[in-house]
Each structure stands twice: as structure tokens, then as C-alpha cells.
Amino acid sequence: MSMSIPGGIPRNARPVQLLVKRGFRARLKGLYTAPTVGNGWSLMRFGDIPVRDTVPAGFIEALLAQGEAAGCERESLLRAAAFPFDPLRGCSATRPNSAQSYSRLASALFRLLDDEAGGSMPDGPTPAGTARLLAYSVLGSPSLGSALHRAMEFNRCCRLPRDREVVNSLEVDEELREATLRYWMAGSDRAQQRLLCGLAVWLRFCGWLIGQHIDIVSARCAASAPAESRELRHFFPCPVTFGAKDNAVVFSVRHLEAELVRTEADLCRYLREAPYYLVVAPKPSALSITHRIRELLGEDFRCEMPSFEELTGLLNMSARTLRRRLEREGTSYQRIKDNARRDQAIALLQQEGVTVSEVAERVGFSDPSAFHRSFKKWTGESPGAFRLQDL
């Protein structure tokens, strides 16, 4: 069971909050500081500013390449997606790109090919409308675990070829409190990588269904390690084991117990930009305590992070309530801090001109060797090896 993998306009403005240490000199117009909440930590809020969800050009080009490989003319595809015409260049403008324009382009490609995977998935084509029907079929499930079983049954009955052996299962390890979602069928290394990425796409949708971020603890792939791992890295900032007997993702079993919080009206709105949220960046949920904490932590970790006790004050909830909510989402404050540092380190390592030592300092490590150890624990690779793979 997998969902499809298809190869800036300001959104509505919203308030932005920053967590800062006492004495930080803000130079942003309209900024004010609320009273400190403990040990010098303050909440700083600045007015309504536009939030831009711009899409890297590579994602647009990947969709266009999929279309051209299937015989679709590039300019026709861009016109079908309502990309504006650039009279100076004599063709459609592909920059800047928004979540809306990316989703329109993906949808146009799906319609032209009648395949919501853009011809990329080895388990067969996904006729246009299939993902929508699959999503509606799981909405009434009492829990995410039940929804996943319904989805696998839908996949088996409505999509999979009858003449091929397919491994598609959900397993629970009660001792470790981990769930493993598996998907495998015979095919090339590239096919196995696509199946694994499909599992990550599906978990992004599952996270939206329950209003939580589903953190993939580890993954395994029934393919040898690829020379180019950028696509896998995009979906899996965690350790990935290659040469396995199947493709699988491991996550906290607590997510399976979560109730679905979305309605048909929510789904209708989500589907308009689903390609963006499933492939480029998952849709954050205001319902998730993990998301709220990540917003408070921000992206600059050179200053000390708030302690757990200070965090309870910032969130205006008791320590007991916060622990219970974190446990319900299958995570912990330490894991959220580690993931925040990891994600920022990955982003910095992909930038030219930033040394590994500078990355270590900017994510809060005074000792580069400690950063090396932590980064390898988080991703399965050293910072240097990660950067070499990205070149």
C-alpha cells in the first residue's frame, strides 16, 4: 500500500512568535516582548507578516521531466496548470512557485496521464481519482490503525495486479511500542526506492488525518544503497538500512491509537494542495503539540533551549499535561529538540560556503566531535558523508 509520488505567492498572513533569551536586541519593526516566563525566556511576537511557501525549482522540473518522459509537451503542461505566460521569454514562467502552482501542475500531469503517480510507481498506474476515493474510504475509521488496515484492503482490492506477489502489512511490537508498515513486490532497485518513498508519502497523509506529525524512527529498503540518495533523504532524515528483504518504515505505535480528526469538508480542502503537502512539505497541524513546540524552538539553536519546566510555562500547561500529550503523539521533548537540530543541520549542510564546524555551532554544539556523533545517530551518516552525497 502506497500513495502516489508526483515528480512565491504569500499565503494569508499570520502572527509569528519567537522564543528569545533576555537581553536579545530585536531590530524588527513592530516587535514587542512579553513578560519573561522563567530563567530569562520571553515570547516575542511581531505583527502579521506574509508566510511564503515557495517550492524549490527542482520539484517543478521533476514534474515536467515526468511529463516529457511520458510524451507530454512541456509548454502544454504548464499552460494546463495555468502558469503565467512570460512575454519577455516567450514561454510560461516557472518561478517563483507556490504550493498552489505545484499542486496544479501535478494535477494537470495526473489528468493527462490518467495516473496519479505520473507513471513512476512500480505497482501499476493509479487512475485519476483513486487517491480521493481511498481517502474517503478511511475517513470514518475509529483510529489510525483501523484506517491503515482499510487502506491496505482498498489497495489490494482496487489497485494491485492479481498476478504478482505483494507484501503489504502492518506489524506491532508491543515491547518496543513500535509499528512497522511494510510494502514490497519484485522489481528493480529503483522500484524498491519508489515503494519506500510511497510509504513516507502515505504516513504524511496519515499524520494529517490525526493532526500529528508522525516521526519515522527508521526505515529499510530492499535495494542496494543508491549513488544518488537525494530523493530518499528528502523523505527520510532518519537512518535507512539498504539490502533488506522488504521496504518498511518504523514509527511509534501510539499514532495507531489516535483518533481521526478530519471531516469530508477538511479533506475536500486538503486535496486541492495535496501534491504539495504529500511530496514537498507536510501540512503542519495546529492541533499537534509537537508542532507548537517546534514553532517555539525556531531554527537558531546557538542560544540555550528552554528546559522542560520553562516549556510548560511557555505553553501554559502543567508538566503532567504536557508529558501526557507528548506521549499521546509518541514523542518526547528531547526527541523534538533532537529532530529540530537535525533538520536545521541538514538544511545548513546543503548550503554552499557553510563549513561543518559552522553548522555545528549554529545548531548548538560547542564541540564539533559531539556534533559528528549526534548527526550520525540522527541520520546514519557523518556530516561529511552527507554533504558529499548531496554534491
TORTILO-295511 format. One record per residue (C-alpha): residue in three letters; x, y, z. Coordinates in steps of 0.5 Angstrom, whole numbers, plus 500, padded with zeros to 3 digits. Each point is the difference from the previous one (the first is absolute). Layout:
<recs>
REC  type    x    y    z
REC   ALA    X    Y    Z
...
</recs>
This chain:
<recs>
REC  type    x    y    z
REC   MET  500  500  500
REC   SER  503  507  498
REC   MET  498  506  498
REC   SER  502  503  493
REC   ILE  506  505  499
REC   PRO  500  505  495
REC   GLY  507  502  498
REC   GLY  496  537  511
REC   ILE  493  502  501
REC   PRO  499  503  507
REC   ARG  495  496  504
REC   ASN  496  503  505
REC   ALA  504  504  505
REC   ARG  500  497  507
REC   PRO  504  502  506
REC   VAL  507  497  502
REC   GLN  503  499  506
REC   LEU  507  500  502
REC   LEU  503  497  507
REC   VAL  506  504  502
REC   LYS  504  501  506
REC   ARG  500  506  504
REC   GLY  505  506  497
REC   PHE  499  498  493
REC   ARG  499  506  496
REC   ALA  495  500  495
REC   ARG  500  504  494
REC   LEU  494  498  496
REC   LYS  494  506  500
REC   GLY  494  499  504
REC   LEU  504  495  504
REC   TYR  498  499  508
REC   THR  502  496  506
REC   ALA  495  497  504
REC   PRO  502  499  508
REC   THR  505  494  501
REC   VAL  498  493  502
REC   GLY  506  498  503
REC   ASN  507  500  500
REC   GLY  500  506  495
REC   TRP  496  497  495
REC   SER  495  504  497
REC   LEU  495  500  494
REC   MET  501  505  495
REC   ARG  494  501  494
REC   PHE  501  504  494
REC   GLY  494  502  496
REC   ASP  496  497  494
REC   ILE  505  498  495
REC   PRO  499  496  494
REC   VAL  503  493  500
REC   ARG  502  497  494
REC   ASP  500  493  498
REC   THR  505  500  494
REC   VAL  501  494  496
REC   PRO  507  499  498
REC   ALA  501  500  493
REC   GLY  503  492  500
REC   PHE  493  498  502
REC   ILE  496  503  494
REC   GLU  506  498  495
REC   ALA  499  493  502
REC   LEU  492  500  499
REC   LEU  502  503  493
REC   ALA  505  494  499
REC   GLN  495  495  501
REC   GLY  495  503  496
REC   GLU  505  501  494
REC   ALA  502  492  501
REC   ALA  493  498  499
REC   GLY  500  505  494
REC   CYS  496  506  502
REC   GLU  503  506  497
REC   ARG  503  505  506
REC   GLU  496  506  498
REC   SER  494  497  499
REC   LEU  500  497  507
REC   LEU  502  507  503
REC   ARG  494  503  497
REC   ALA  495  495  502
REC   ALA  503  501  507
REC   ALA  498  508  499
REC   PHE  508  502  501
REC   PRO  500  507  498
REC   PHE  503  502  493
REC   ASP  507  504  500
REC   PRO  500  504  493
REC   LEU  507  502  501
REC   ARG  502  493  500
REC   GLY  494  498  495
REC   CYS  498  494  505
REC   SER  497  498  506
REC   ALA  503  503  507
REC   THR  502  494  504
REC   ARG  503  505  506
REC   PRO  498  502  505
REC   ASN  496  493  502
REC   SER  495  500  505
REC   ALA  496  494  504
REC   GLN  494  501  495
REC   SER  504  500  494
REC   TYR  504  494  501
REC   SER  493  496  502
REC   ARG  497  503  494
REC   LEU  506  497  496
REC   ALA  500  494  503
REC   SER  492  499  499
REC   ALA  501  502  493
REC   LEU  505  495  499
REC   PHE  496  494  503
REC   ARG  494  502  495
REC   LEU  504  500  494
REC   LEU  503  493  502
REC   ASP  494  497  504
REC   ASP  505  498  505
REC   GLU  500  504  507
REC   ALA  508  497  500
REC   GLY  502  503  494
REC   GLY  502  493  497
REC   SER  505  500  506
REC   MET  497  494  504
REC   PRO  502  493  499
REC   ASP  494  497  503
REC   GLY  496  503  494
REC   PRO  496  506  498
REC   THR  496  504  505
REC   PRO  494  502  495
REC   ALA  498  508  502
REC   GLY  495  500  506
REC   THR  503  494  503
REC   ALA  503  503  506
REC   ARG  494  504  501
REC   LEU  496  494  501
REC   LEU  505  497  504
REC   ALA  500  506  505
REC   TYR  492  500  500
REC   SER  500  492  502
REC   VAL  505  501  506
REC   LEU  496  507  503
REC   GLY  495  496  504
REC   SER  505  496  504
REC   PRO  500  500  507
REC   SER  508  500  501
REC   LEU  506  501  495
REC   GLY  502  492  501
REC   SER  493  499  497
REC   ALA  501  505  494
REC   LEU  506  497  498
REC   HIS  497  493  500
REC   ARG  494  503  496
REC   ALA  505  503  495
REC   MET  504  493  499
REC   GLU  494  497  499
REC   PHE  498  505  495
REC   ASN  507  500  496
REC   ARG  499  492  500
REC   CYS  493  500  497
REC   CYS  500  506  495
REC   ARG  508  501  498
REC   LEU  504  494  501
REC   PRO  501  496  494
REC   ARG  498  493  501
REC   ASP  506  496  497
REC   ARG  505  503  505
REC   GLU  503  498  507
REC   VAL  499  506  504
REC   VAL  502  501  508
REC   ASN  496  505  503
REC   SER  499  500  507
REC   LEU  499  504  507
REC   GLU  504  497  506
REC   VAL  500  502  507
REC   ASP  506  499  505
REC   GLU  497  501  507
REC   GLU  506  499  504
REC   LEU  504  506  496
REC   ARG  493  503  499
REC   GLU  502  501  492
REC   ALA  496  499  494
REC   THR  502  497  493
REC   LEU  497  502  494
REC   ARG  503  495  494
REC   TYR  499  500  493
REC   TRP  504  496  495
REC   MET  499  497  493
REC   ALA  505  497  495
REC   GLY  504  506  496
REC   SER  506  504  499
REC   ASP  504  504  505
REC   ARG  496  506  497
REC   ALA  494  497  501
REC   GLN  501  498  507
REC   GLN  502  507  502
REC   ARG  494  503  497
REC   LEU  496  495  504
REC   LEU  503  502  506
REC   CYS  499  507  499
REC   GLY  493  499  499
REC   LEU  500  497  507
REC   ALA  502  507  502
REC   VAL  495  504  496
REC   TRP  495  496  503
REC   LEU  502  501  507
REC   ARG  500  507  498
REC   PHE  492  500  499
REC   CYS  499  495  506
REC   GLY  503  506  504
REC   TRP  496  505  497
REC   LEU  494  495  502
REC   ILE  501  500  507
REC   GLY  503  507  501
REC   GLN  507  498  502
REC   HIS  507  499  497
REC   ILE  502  493  499
REC   ASP  507  500  501
REC   ILE  503  494  496
REC   VAL  505  497  505
REC   SER  504  495  495
REC   ALA  499  497  493
REC   ARG  502  495  496
REC   CYS  501  499  492
REC   ALA  500  493  496
REC   ALA  505  504  496
REC   SER  508  501  500
REC   ALA  502  507  502
REC   PRO  499  505  494
REC   ALA  505  504  498
REC   GLU  495  506  500
REC   SER  496  500  506
REC   ARG  497  507  500
REC   GLU  493  497  499
REC   LEU  501  495  506
REC   ARG  503  506  504
REC   HIS  494  504  499
REC   PHE  495  495  503
REC   PHE  505  497  505
REC   PRO  504  504  504
REC   CYS  501  494  505
REC   PRO  505  494  499
REC   VAL  498  496  494
REC   THR  502  493  499
REC   PHE  501  497  493
REC   GLY  501  493  497
REC   ALA  494  498  505
REC   LYS  495  495  498
REC   ASP  494  505  499
REC   ASN  498  507  501
REC   ALA  498  503  506
REC   VAL  499  506  505
REC   VAL  500  499  507
REC   PHE  496  505  505
REC   SER  497  501  507
REC   VAL  494  495  501
REC   ARG  497  506  504
REC   HIS  498  503  493
REC   LEU  496  494  498
REC   GLU  495  501  506
REC   ALA  499  507  498
REC   GLU  493  502  498
REC   LEU  499  503  493
REC   VAL  498  508  501
REC   ARG  499  502  493
REC   THR  493  500  496
REC   GLU  498  500  493
REC   ALA  500  507  499
REC   ASP  507  500  503
REC   LEU  502  495  495
REC   CYS  497  504  494
REC   ARG  504  506  502
REC   TYR  507  496  501
REC   LEU  499  496  494
REC   ARG  501  507  496
REC   GLU  507  500  502
REC   ALA  501  493  502
REC   PRO  506  499  495
REC   TYR  504  506  503
REC   TYR  498  497  508
REC   LEU  502  493  498
REC   VAL  506  501  496
REC   VAL  503  507  501
REC   ALA  499  501  508
REC   PRO  494  497  504
REC   LYS  495  505  503
REC   PRO  501  502  507
REC   SER  494  499  505
REC   ALA  499  505  505
REC   LEU  497  494  504
REC   SER  507  497  501
REC   ILE  504  501  506
REC   THR  506  498  496
REC   HIS  499  506  495
REC   ARG  498  505  505
REC   ILE  507  498  504
REC   ARG  504  501  493
REC   GLU  497  506  499
REC   LEU  502  503  507
REC   LEU  507  497  499
REC   GLY  501  503  493
REC   GLU  506  499  496
REC   ASP  506  503  503
REC   PHE  503  496  506
REC   ARG  506  504  502
REC   CYS  496  502  506
REC   GLU  499  495  505
REC   MET  493  497  499
REC   PRO  495  500  506
REC   SER  499  495  505
REC   PHE  494  495  501
REC   GLU  498  505  505
REC   GLU  501  506  496
REC   LEU  496  497  495
REC   THR  494  498  504
REC   GLY  500  508  502
REC   LEU  500  502  492
REC   LEU  494  495  498
REC   ASN  496  502  506
REC   MET  499  493  503
REC   SER  502  495  505
REC   ALA  506  496  500
REC   ARG  496  494  500
REC   THR  495  502  495
REC   LEU  506  501  495
REC   ARG  503  493  502
REC   ARG  493  497  498
REC   ARG  499  504  494
REC   LEU  508  498  497
REC   GLU  498  493  502
REC   ARG  494  500  496
REC   GLU  504  502  494
REC   GLY  505  495  501
REC   THR  506  505  501
REC   SER  504  504  506
REC   TYR  502  507  501
REC   GLN  507  497  499
REC   ARG  499  497  493
REC   ILE  496  506  498
REC   LYS  507  504  501
REC   ASP  504  495  497
REC   ASN  496  500  494
REC   ALA  500  508  500
REC   ARG  507  500  500
REC   ARG  501  494  495
REC   ASP  495  504  495
REC   GLN  504  506  500
REC   ALA  507  497  500
REC   ILE  497  496  493
REC   ALA  498  507  497
REC   LEU  506  503  502
REC   LEU  505  494  497
REC   GLN  496  501  494
REC   GLN  502  508  499
REC   GLU  507  501  497
REC   GLY  505  504  504
REC   VAL  498  498  507
REC   THR  505  495  503
REC   VAL  499  494  504
REC   SER  502  504  506
REC   GLU  496  506  499
REC   VAL  494  495  499
REC   ALA  502  497  507
REC   GLU  500  507  503
REC   ARG  493  502  497
REC   VAL  497  494  503
REC   GLY  502  501  507
REC   PHE  506  496  500
REC   SER  507  503  503
REC   ASP  504  493  499
REC   PRO  500  498  492
REC   SER  501  493  502
REC   ALA  494  500  504
REC   PHE  496  502  494
REC   HIS  503  495  496
REC   ARG  498  495  505
REC   SER  493  502  500
REC   PHE  499  501  493
REC   LYS  502  493  498
REC   LYS  495  498  506
REC   TRP  494  504  497
REC   THR  501  498  492
REC   GLY  505  494  500
REC   GLU  505  504  496
REC   SER  506  505  502
REC   PRO  499  508  499
REC   GLY  506  499  495
REC   ALA  497  494  496
REC   PHE  493  503  500
REC   ARG  503  506  497
REC   LEU  504  496  494
REC   GLN  493  496  499
REC   ASP  497  507  498
REC   LEU  505  503  496
</recs>
